[in-house]
Amino acid sequence: MTFEDLYKSLDYVNHSREKRQEMADLVMCNPSLIGTLLVIAAEVKNPISSKACWVVEFAAKKNLNTIFPYLNEFTELQPKLILDSSIRPIAKINEFLINAYFSKTVNEAQEQLSEIHLERIATAAFDWLISDVKVATKAYSMSCLLLLSKKYDWISPELRLVLEQNYGSGSAAYKARARMVLAKLK
């Protein structure tokens, strides 16, 4: 499938799980399309970039290993994202990656995620936590940072400070996740 074909196919993807799953199934048959989707996702002002991110999320949910050859591009993309509809699926993939990395079961993520990747994910998570993004992104970021605090001592005090500062102005969902994270940080 050419870049143009993939780009046109994304026009037919919408918010429905069915359409996103169809596209993810196509990607699963040709995992090299992840790289192309990340190139499209890098068109950060173009709404089609969000559709590319949705498909990458569905593919990663189905088989996290599909993203491993593209971890550099994936983590380099994160600070450039500006659309909420692109940021949320990328934050969700970060949560998949970090959960796998800290799993007690030996897995590929523990081999593939480098210090640089982990640091980029932590940086993006903090950026999203203090930015005006939707609560789902903030919740995924809190979960990632909580786990990353096991590896990086500096994260716990910073995370606690951010959560406590933003608690009063947070939504009910934000407050619920923040309470859970703060309890685990103690």
ABEGO torsion letter per residue (X at the ends): XBAAAAAAAAAABBABAAAAAAAAAAAAABAAAAAAAAAAAABAABAAAAAAAAAAAAAAAABAAAAAAAAAAAAAAAAABABAAAAAAAAAAAAAAAAAAABABBBAAAAABBAAAAAAAAAAAAAAAABBBBAAAAAAAAAAAAAAAAABAAAAAAAAAAAAAAAAABBAAAAAAAAAAAAAAX
